Amino acid sequence: MARILLIEDSPTDTAVLTQLLERNGHQVLTSTSAEDGIEACRRERPDLVLMDVVLPGMNGFQATRALSRDADTSAIPVIIVSTKGMETDRAWGMRQGAKGYLVKPPSEETLIGSINELLGAAT
């Protein structure tokens, strides 16, 4: 079981992803903004972050960059989960430090596979 921080401002997406993650044995922490998510990441030290891109205030690309450049959080992998599906978006997200990029809505198999790949199947 992994502790996963979900940074997502859509209540519907948060509910769907939380249910999917919990069904697969993960503990889910949630945040509705990038700024709150960064603070939660520093405070809670999750095993992995799922990051939306379109967020109020700071966007997910900026938050991913902040987490990947902060010595306290740089070891925590970030998977961007976004409706922005262009190859340029994916490439930009990876350049900000994301370890994965999935387009919404990801299939359960794809999402869990990406998480397991980054954390190792032992989680």
DSSP file (Angstrom, degrees, kcal/mol; ACC not computed):
  #  RESIDUE AA STRUCTURE BP1 BP2  ACC     N-H-->O    O-->H-N    N-H-->O    O-->H-N    TCO  KAPPA ALPHA  PHI   PSI    X-CA   Y-CA   Z-CA
    1    1 A M              0   0    0      0, 0.0     2,-0.3     0, 0.0    25,-0.2   0.000 360.0 360.0 360.0 132.6    0.0    0.0    0.0
    2    2 A A        -     0   0    0     44,-0.0    25,-2.7    45,-0.0     2,-0.7  -0.806 360.0-125.6-109.7 153.4    1.3    3.4   -0.9
    3    3 A R  E     -a   27   0A   0     -2,-0.3    44,-2.6    23,-0.2    45,-1.3  -0.898  35.6-170.1 -95.3 117.6    0.4    6.8    0.5
    4    4 A I  E     -ab  28  48A   0     23,-3.1    25,-2.9    -2,-0.7     2,-0.6  -0.936  16.9-148.8-118.1 128.5   -0.6    8.9   -2.6
    5    5 A L  E     -ab  29  49A   0     43,-2.5    45,-2.9    -2,-0.5     2,-0.6  -0.861  13.0-159.1 -94.9 120.5   -1.3   12.6   -2.6
    6    6 A L  E     -ab  30  50A   0     23,-3.3    25,-2.3    -2,-0.6     2,-0.8  -0.897   4.7-167.1-102.5 114.7   -3.9   13.6   -5.2
    7    7 A I  E     +ab  31  51A   0     43,-3.1    45,-2.3    -2,-0.6     2,-0.3  -0.877  35.2 135.8-104.3 102.7   -3.7   17.3   -6.2
    8    8 A E        -     0   0    0     23,-2.3    23,-0.1    -2,-0.8    47,-0.1  -0.985  43.7-160.8-154.2 130.0   -7.0   17.8   -8.1
    9    9 A D        +     0   0    0     45,-0.3    23,-0.1    -2,-0.3     3,-0.1   0.579  69.2  91.6 -94.8  -9.0   -9.6   20.6   -8.0
   10   10 A S     >  -     0   0    0      1,-0.2     4,-2.7     2,-0.0     5,-0.2  -0.763  62.5-155.3 -87.2 118.4  -12.5   18.6   -9.6
   11   11 A P  H  > S+     0   0    0      0, 0.0     4,-2.4     0, 0.0     5,-0.2   0.878  95.7  51.5 -58.8 -36.5  -14.6   17.0   -6.9
   12   12 A T  H  > S+     0   0    0      2,-0.2     4,-2.6     1,-0.2     5,-0.2   0.955 112.2  43.8 -65.6 -50.1  -15.8   14.4   -9.5
   13   13 A D  H  > S+     0   0    0      1,-0.2     4,-2.7     2,-0.2     5,-0.3   0.889 113.3  53.1 -62.3 -38.7  -12.2   13.5  -10.6
   14   14 A T  H  X S+     0   0    0     -4,-2.7     4,-2.5     2,-0.2     5,-0.2   0.932 111.2  45.9 -61.1 -45.9  -11.1   13.4   -7.0
   15   15 A A  H  X S+     0   0    0     -4,-2.4     4,-2.3    -5,-0.2    -2,-0.2   0.926 115.1  46.4 -63.9 -45.5  -13.9   11.0   -6.0
   16   16 A V  H  X S+     0   0    0     -4,-2.6     4,-2.2     2,-0.2    -2,-0.2   0.942 116.8  42.9 -63.8 -48.8  -13.3    8.7   -9.0
   17   17 A L  H  X S+     0   0    0     -4,-2.7     4,-2.7     2,-0.2     5,-0.2   0.888 113.4  52.2 -67.2 -38.9   -9.5    8.6   -8.6
   18   18 A T  H  X S+     0   0    0     -4,-2.5     4,-2.9    -5,-0.3     5,-0.3   0.939 111.1  47.5 -61.7 -46.7   -9.8    8.2   -4.8
   19   19 A Q  H  X S+     0   0    0     -4,-2.3     4,-2.3    -5,-0.2    -2,-0.2   0.921 113.3  48.5 -60.3 -44.7  -12.2    5.2   -5.2
   20   20 A L  H  X S+     0   0    0     -4,-2.2     4,-0.9    -5,-0.2    -2,-0.2   0.925 114.5  45.0 -62.0 -46.0   -9.9    3.6   -7.8
   21   21 A L  H ><>S+     0   0    0     -4,-2.7     5,-2.3     1,-0.2     3,-0.6   0.919 113.8  48.3 -66.6 -44.0   -6.8    4.0   -5.7
   22   22 A E  H ><5S+     0   0    0     -4,-2.9     3,-1.9     1,-0.2    -1,-0.2   0.875 106.1  58.0 -65.2 -36.6   -8.4    2.8   -2.5
   23   23 A R  H 3<5S+     0   0    0     -4,-2.3    -1,-0.2     1,-0.3    -2,-0.2   0.787 106.1  51.4 -62.0 -26.5   -9.8   -0.2   -4.3
   24   24 A N  T <<5S-     0   0    0     -4,-0.9    -1,-0.3    -3,-0.6    -2,-0.2   0.194 128.4 -97.9 -97.8  15.4   -6.2   -1.1   -5.2
   25   25 A G  T < 5S+     0   0    0     -3,-1.9     2,-0.3     1,-0.3    -3,-0.2   0.587  77.8 134.7  88.4  11.7   -5.1   -0.8   -1.6
   26   26 A H      < -     0   0    0     -5,-2.3     2,-0.5   -25,-0.2    -1,-0.3  -0.667  52.8-129.4 -96.8 151.3   -3.6    2.7   -1.5
   27   27 A Q  E     -a    3   0A   0    -25,-2.7   -23,-3.1    -2,-0.3     2,-0.5  -0.842  28.9-150.2 -93.3 132.1   -4.1    5.4    1.1
   28   28 A V  E     -a    4   0A   0     -2,-0.5     2,-0.4   -25,-0.2   -23,-0.2  -0.906  17.5-175.2-115.3 129.4   -5.2    8.7   -0.5
   29   29 A L  E     -a    5   0A   0    -25,-2.9   -23,-3.3    -2,-0.5     2,-0.3  -0.909  19.8-154.4-109.5 144.7   -4.5   12.2    0.7
   30   30 A T  E     +a    6   0A   0     -2,-0.4     2,-0.3   -25,-0.2   -23,-0.2  -0.911  18.9 178.4-127.2 153.2   -6.2   15.0   -1.3
   31   31 A S  E     -a    7   0A   0    -25,-2.3   -23,-2.3    -2,-0.3    -2,-0.0  -0.985  18.7-153.3-146.1 143.1   -5.6   18.7   -2.0
   32   32 A T  S    S+     0   0    0     -2,-0.3     2,-0.3   -25,-0.2   -25,-0.1   0.426  77.3  41.7-101.5   0.7   -7.6   21.0   -4.2
   33   33 A S  S  > S-     0   0    0      1,-0.1     4,-2.4    22,-0.1     5,-0.1  -0.982  76.4-122.1-143.6 157.6   -4.8   23.5   -5.2
   34   34 A A  H  > S+     0   0    0     22,-0.6     4,-2.7    24,-0.5     5,-0.2   0.912 112.6  52.2 -62.8 -43.3   -1.2   23.4   -6.1
   35   35 A E  H  > S+     0   0    0      1,-0.2     4,-1.8     2,-0.2    -1,-0.2   0.936 113.4  42.8 -61.4 -46.9   -0.1   25.6   -3.3
   36   36 A D  H  > S+     0   0    0      1,-0.2     4,-2.7     2,-0.2    -1,-0.2   0.873 113.0  55.1 -65.3 -36.4   -1.9   23.4   -0.7
   37   37 A G  H  X S+     0   0    0     -4,-2.4     4,-2.5     2,-0.2    -2,-0.2   0.897 105.6  50.5 -64.0 -41.4   -0.6   20.3   -2.4
   38   38 A I  H  X S+     0   0    0     -4,-2.7     4,-2.1     2,-0.2    -1,-0.2   0.927 112.9  46.7 -62.4 -44.6    3.0   21.4   -2.1
   39   39 A E  H  X S+     0   0    0     -4,-1.8     4,-2.3     1,-0.2    -2,-0.2   0.916 112.5  49.7 -63.2 -43.1    2.5   22.1    1.6
   40   40 A A  H  X S+     0   0    0     -4,-2.7     4,-3.4     1,-0.2     5,-0.4   0.877 109.1  53.3 -63.2 -37.3    0.8   18.8    2.1
   41   41 A C  H  X S+     0   0    0     -4,-2.5     4,-1.7     1,-0.2    -1,-0.2   0.912 111.3  44.9 -64.7 -42.9    3.7   17.1    0.2
   42   42 A R  H  < S+     0   0    0     -4,-2.1    -2,-0.2    -5,-0.2    -1,-0.2   0.888 121.0  40.3 -66.2 -39.2    6.3   18.6    2.5
   43   43 A R  H  < S+     0   0    0     -4,-2.3    -2,-0.2    -5,-0.2    -3,-0.2   0.911 125.4  31.5 -77.2 -45.1    4.2   17.8    5.6
   44   44 A E  H  < S-     0   0    0     -4,-3.4    -3,-0.2    -5,-0.2    -2,-0.2   0.680  84.6-147.0 -93.5 -20.8    2.9   14.3    4.8
   45   45 A R     <  -     0   0    0     -4,-1.7    -4,-0.1    -5,-0.4    -3,-0.1   0.958  23.6-162.1  50.3  60.9    5.8   12.9    2.7
   46   46 A P        -     0   0    0      0, 0.0   -42,-0.2     0, 0.0     3,-0.1  -0.202  25.8-121.8 -67.4 165.8    3.6   10.8    0.4
   47   47 A D  S    S+     0   0    0    -44,-2.6     2,-0.3     1,-0.2   -43,-0.2   0.765  91.5   1.5 -76.3 -25.9    5.1    7.9   -1.6
   48   48 A L  E     -b    4   0A   0    -45,-1.3   -43,-2.5    28,-0.2     2,-0.4  -0.986  64.6-137.6-159.7 153.0    3.8    9.5   -4.8
   49   49 A V  E     -bc   5  78A   0     28,-2.5    30,-3.0    -2,-0.3     2,-0.6  -0.973   4.1-157.7-119.8 133.2    1.9   12.5   -6.1
   50   50 A L  E     -bc   6  79A   0    -45,-2.9   -43,-3.1    -2,-0.4     2,-0.5  -0.963  24.4-163.6-104.6 121.0   -0.8   12.5   -8.8
   51   51 A M  E     -bc   7  80A   0     28,-2.6    30,-2.9    -2,-0.6   -43,-0.2  -0.913  15.0-152.4-118.0 123.8   -1.0   16.1  -10.2
   52   52 A D        -     0   0    0    -45,-2.3    30,-0.2    -2,-0.5     3,-0.1  -0.496  10.5-148.7 -77.3 160.1   -3.7   17.8  -12.3
   53   53 A V  S    S+     0   0    0     28,-0.3     7,-2.6     1,-0.2     2,-1.1   0.858  81.1  64.9 -96.8 -47.9   -2.4   20.6  -14.6
   54   54 A V  S    S+     0   0    0      5,-0.2   -45,-0.3     6,-0.1    -1,-0.2  -0.663  71.6 146.5 -84.6 100.6   -5.4   22.9  -14.7
   55   55 A L        -     0   0    0     -2,-1.1     2,-0.1     2,-0.2   -22,-0.1  -0.903  55.2 -91.9-131.3 156.3   -5.6   24.2  -11.1
   56   56 A P  S    S-     0   0    0      0, 0.0   -22,-0.6     0, 0.0     2,-0.4  -0.472  98.5 -10.1 -67.4 142.2   -6.7   27.5   -9.5
   57   57 A G  S    S+     0   0    0     -2,-0.1    -2,-0.2   -24,-0.1     2,-0.1  -0.566 132.1  32.8  73.5-126.6   -3.7   29.8   -9.0
   58   58 A M  S    S-     0   0    0     -2,-0.4   -24,-0.5     1,-0.1   -23,-0.1  -0.378  87.1-130.3 -62.5 137.3   -0.4   27.9   -9.6
   59   59 A N     >  -     0   0    0     -5,-0.1     4,-2.2     1,-0.1    -5,-0.2  -0.397  22.0-103.9 -87.9 171.4   -0.8   25.3  -12.3
   60   60 A G  H  > S+     0   0    0     -7,-2.6     4,-2.5     1,-0.2     5,-0.2   0.798 119.0  56.8 -65.8 -30.4    0.3   21.7  -12.1
   61   61 A F  H  > S+     0   0    0     -8,-0.3     4,-2.2     2,-0.2    -1,-0.2   0.937 110.1  45.2 -64.1 -45.3    3.4   22.2  -14.3
   62   62 A Q  H  > S+     0   0    0      1,-0.2     4,-2.3     2,-0.2    -2,-0.2   0.897 114.2  49.0 -64.4 -40.4    4.6   24.9  -11.9
   63   63 A A  H  X S+     0   0    0     -4,-2.2     4,-2.6     2,-0.2    -1,-0.2   0.894 109.7  51.4 -67.3 -39.8    3.8   22.8   -8.8
   64   64 A T  H  X S+     0   0    0     -4,-2.5     4,-2.6     2,-0.2    -2,-0.2   0.920 110.8  48.8 -62.3 -43.1    5.6   19.8  -10.3
   65   65 A R  H  X S+     0   0    0     -4,-2.2     4,-1.5     2,-0.2    -2,-0.2   0.917 111.0  50.5 -61.7 -43.5    8.7   21.9  -11.0
   66   66 A A  H  X S+     0   0    0     -4,-2.3     4,-0.7     1,-0.2    -2,-0.2   0.920 113.6  44.7 -62.2 -43.6    8.6   23.3   -7.4
   67   67 A L  H >< S+     0   0    0     -4,-2.6     3,-0.6     1,-0.2     6,-0.3   0.901 113.0  50.0 -67.9 -40.4    8.4   19.8   -5.9
   68   68 A S  H 3< S+     0   0    0     -4,-2.6    -1,-0.2    28,-0.3    -2,-0.2   0.739 114.0  45.5 -73.3 -20.7   11.1   18.3   -8.2
   69   69 A R  H 3< S+     0   0    0     -4,-1.5     2,-0.5    -5,-0.2    -1,-0.2   0.503  91.5  93.9 -98.5  -5.3   13.5   21.2   -7.3
   70   70 A D  S XX S-     0   0    0     -4,-0.7     4,-2.0    -3,-0.6     3,-1.3  -0.783  70.5-144.0 -90.8 124.3   12.9   21.2   -3.6
   71   71 A A  T 34 S+     0   0    0     -2,-0.5     4,-0.3     1,-0.3    -1,-0.1   0.811  99.8  55.2 -56.9 -31.1   15.5   19.0   -1.7
   72   72 A D  T 34 S+     0   0    0      1,-0.2    -1,-0.3     2,-0.1    -5,-0.1   0.758 123.3  22.5 -74.6 -24.2   12.8   17.9    0.7
   73   73 A T  T X4 S+     0   0    0     -3,-1.3     3,-1.8    -6,-0.3    -2,-0.2   0.422  90.5  99.9-123.1  -0.5   10.4   16.6   -2.0
   74   74 A S  T 3< S+     0   0    0     -4,-2.0    -3,-0.1     1,-0.3    -2,-0.1   0.738  81.0  57.5 -65.2 -22.0   12.5   15.9   -5.0
   75   75 A A  T 3  S+     0   0    0     -4,-0.3    -1,-0.3     2,-0.1    -2,-0.1   0.569  84.9  94.0 -83.9  -8.0   12.6   12.1   -4.3
   76   76 A I  S <  S-     0   0    0     -3,-1.8   -28,-0.2    -9,-0.2   -29,-0.1  -0.758  79.6-129.4 -87.2 116.5    8.8   11.9   -4.4
   77   77 A P        -     0   0    0      0, 0.0   -28,-2.5     0, 0.0     2,-0.5  -0.377  18.2-152.4 -69.6 143.4    7.7   10.9   -7.9
   78   78 A V  E     -c   49   0A   0     19,-0.4    21,-3.2   -30,-0.2    22,-1.1  -0.960   8.1-167.2-115.9 129.8    5.0   12.9   -9.6
   79   79 A I  E     -cd  50 100A   0    -30,-3.0   -28,-2.6    -2,-0.5     2,-0.4  -0.981  18.4-141.2-111.6 121.4    2.6   11.6  -12.2
   80   80 A I  E     -cd  51 101A   0     20,-2.4    22,-3.4    -2,-0.5     2,-0.5  -0.692  15.8-171.1 -81.1 130.8    0.7   14.3  -14.1
   81   81 A V  E     + d   0 102A   0    -30,-2.9     2,-0.3    -2,-0.4   -28,-0.3  -0.946  26.7 149.8-123.6 106.2   -2.9   13.3  -14.8
   82   82 A S  E     - d   0 103A   0     20,-2.3    22,-2.5    -2,-0.5   -30,-0.1  -0.924  59.8-130.1-141.6 156.7   -4.4   15.9  -17.1
   83   83 A T  S    S+     0   0    0     -2,-0.3     2,-1.1    20,-0.2    20,-0.1   0.618  86.3 100.2 -76.7 -14.2   -7.0   16.5  -19.8
   84   84 A K        +     0   0    0      1,-0.2    -2,-0.1     5,-0.1    -1,-0.0  -0.618  47.4 167.5 -77.1 100.6   -4.1   18.2  -21.7
   85   85 A G        +     0   0    0     -2,-1.1    -1,-0.2     4,-0.1    18,-0.1   0.308  25.2 121.5-104.7   8.5   -3.2   15.4  -24.1
   86   86 A M     >  -     0   0    0      1,-0.1     4,-2.0     4,-0.0     3,-0.4  -0.402  69.5-123.0 -71.4 149.4   -1.0   17.1  -26.6
   87   87 A E  H  > S+     0   0    0      1,-0.2     4,-2.8     2,-0.2     5,-0.2   0.855 113.9  57.8 -59.9 -34.7    2.6   15.7  -27.0
   88   88 A T  H  > S+     0   0    0      2,-0.2     4,-2.3     1,-0.2    -1,-0.2   0.874 105.3  50.3 -64.7 -35.8    3.9   19.2  -26.2
   89   89 A D  H  > S+     0   0    0     -3,-0.4     4,-2.7     2,-0.2    -2,-0.2   0.935 111.9  47.3 -64.9 -45.8    2.1   19.1  -22.9
   90   90 A R  H  X S+     0   0    0     -4,-2.0     4,-2.3     1,-0.2    -2,-0.2   0.932 113.5  47.7 -60.7 -46.7    3.5   15.7  -22.0
   91   91 A A  H  X S+     0   0    0     -4,-2.8     4,-2.0     1,-0.2    -1,-0.2   0.908 112.8  48.7 -62.4 -41.9    7.0   16.7  -23.0
   92   92 A W  H  X S+     0   0    0     -4,-2.3     4,-1.3     2,-0.2    -1,-0.2   0.913 110.3  51.6 -65.2 -42.5    6.7   20.0  -20.9
   93   93 A G  H  <>S+     0   0    0     -4,-2.7     5,-1.9     1,-0.2     4,-0.4   0.907 110.3  48.3 -60.2 -42.6    5.4   18.0  -17.9
   94   94 A M  H ><5S+     0   0    0     -4,-2.3     3,-1.2     1,-0.2    -1,-0.2   0.873 107.8  55.5 -66.6 -36.2    8.3   15.6  -18.1
   95   95 A R  H 3<5S+     0   0    0     -4,-2.0    -1,-0.2     1,-0.2    -2,-0.2   0.777 101.5  58.8 -66.2 -25.0   10.7   18.6  -18.4
   96   96 A Q  T 3<5S-     0   0    0     -4,-1.3   -28,-0.3    -3,-0.3    -1,-0.2   0.579 132.1 -90.3 -80.1  -9.0    9.3   20.0  -15.1
   97   97 A G  T < 5S+     0   0    0     -3,-1.2   -19,-0.4    -4,-0.4    -3,-0.2   0.434  74.3 149.7 117.3   0.7   10.3   16.8  -13.3
   98   98 A A      < -     0   0    0     -5,-1.9    -1,-0.3     1,-0.1   -19,-0.2  -0.361  36.6-154.2 -64.6 146.7    7.2   14.5  -13.7
   99   99 A K  S    S+     0   0    0    -21,-3.2     2,-0.3     1,-0.2   -20,-0.2   0.512  77.8  13.1 -96.9  -9.2    8.0   10.8  -13.8
  100  100 A G  E     -d   79   0A   0    -22,-1.1   -20,-2.4    -7,-0.1     2,-0.4  -0.983  59.6-153.5-160.0 160.9    4.9   10.0  -15.8
  101  101 A Y  E     +d   80   0A   0     -2,-0.3     2,-0.4   -22,-0.2   -20,-0.2  -0.934  15.7 178.9-145.3 116.5    2.1   11.7  -17.7
  102  102 A L  E     -d   81   0A   0    -22,-3.4   -20,-2.3    -2,-0.4     2,-0.4  -0.934  23.8-130.6-120.5 142.9   -1.4   10.2  -18.2
  103  103 A V  E     -d   82   0A   0     -2,-0.4   -20,-0.2   -22,-0.2   -18,-0.1  -0.760  47.6 -74.5 -92.8 136.1   -4.3   11.7  -20.0
  104  104 A K  S    S+     0   0    0    -22,-2.5     3,-0.1    -2,-0.4    -1,-0.0  -0.440 115.3  32.6 -71.9 145.9   -7.7   11.8  -18.2
  105  105 A P  S    S-     0   0    0      0, 0.0    -1,-0.2     0, 0.0     2,-0.1   0.509  82.1-167.5 -83.9 130.0   -9.5    9.7  -17.7
  106  106 A P        -     0   0    0      0, 0.0     2,-0.1     0, 0.0    -2,-0.1  -0.480  28.0-110.2 -74.2 147.9   -6.7    7.0  -17.3
  107  107 A S     >  -     0   0    0     -2,-0.1     4,-2.7     1,-0.1     5,-0.2  -0.425  25.9-116.5 -69.9 154.4   -7.8    3.4  -17.3
  108  108 A E  H  > S+     0   0    0      1,-0.2     4,-2.7     2,-0.2     5,-0.3   0.917 116.9  51.8 -57.4 -43.9   -7.5    1.7  -13.9
  109  109 A E  H  > S+     0   0    0      1,-0.2     4,-2.1     2,-0.2    -1,-0.2   0.906 111.6  45.8 -60.9 -43.7   -4.9   -0.7  -15.4
  110  110 A T  H  > S+     0   0    0      2,-0.2     4,-2.3     3,-0.2    -2,-0.2   0.926 115.5  45.7 -66.4 -45.7   -2.8    2.2  -16.8
  111  111 A L  H  X S+     0   0    0     -4,-2.7     4,-2.3     2,-0.2    -2,-0.2   0.951 116.7  42.8 -64.8 -50.1   -2.9    4.2  -13.7
  112  112 A I  H  X S+     0   0    0     -4,-2.7     4,-2.9    -5,-0.2     5,-0.2   0.882 113.3  54.1 -65.4 -37.3   -2.1    1.4  -11.3
  113  113 A G  H  X S+     0   0    0     -4,-2.1     4,-2.2    -5,-0.3    -1,-0.2   0.911 109.4  47.5 -61.1 -42.8    0.5    0.1  -13.7
  114  114 A S  H  X S+     0   0    0     -4,-2.3     4,-2.0     2,-0.2    -2,-0.2   0.907 113.2  48.0 -65.2 -42.0    2.2    3.5  -13.7
  115  115 A I  H  X S+     0   0    0     -4,-2.3     4,-2.5     2,-0.2     5,-0.3   0.946 113.4  47.0 -63.4 -48.4    2.1    3.7   -9.9
  116  116 A N  H  X S+     0   0    0     -4,-2.9     4,-2.1     1,-0.2    -2,-0.2   0.875 109.9  54.2 -61.8 -37.6    3.5    0.2   -9.5
  117  117 A E  H  < S+     0   0    0     -4,-2.2    -1,-0.2    -5,-0.2    -2,-0.2   0.908 114.0  40.9 -63.1 -42.2    6.2    0.8  -12.0
  118  118 A L  H  < S+     0   0    0     -4,-2.0    -2,-0.2     1,-0.2    -1,-0.2   0.851 126.2  33.2 -76.2 -34.0    7.4    3.9  -10.1
  119  119 A L  H  < S-     0   0    0     -4,-2.5    -2,-0.2    -5,-0.2    -3,-0.2   0.588 113.4-109.9 -98.3 -11.9    7.1    2.5   -6.6
  120  120 A G    ><  -     0   0    0     -4,-2.1     3,-1.8    -5,-0.3    -3,-0.1   0.233  32.4 -89.9  86.8 141.3    7.9   -1.1   -7.3
  121  121 A A  T 3  S+     0   0    0      1,-0.3    -1,-0.1     2,-0.1    -4,-0.1   0.592 115.1  80.9 -64.0  -9.9    5.3   -3.8   -7.2
  122  122 A A  T 3         0   0    0      1,-0.2    -1,-0.3    -3,-0.2    -2,-0.1   0.623 360.0 360.0 -73.2 -12.1    6.1   -4.4   -3.5
  123  123 A T    <         0   0    0     -3,-1.8    -1,-0.2    -7,-0.1    -2,-0.1   0.516 360.0 360.0 -72.1 360.0    3.9   -1.4   -2.4
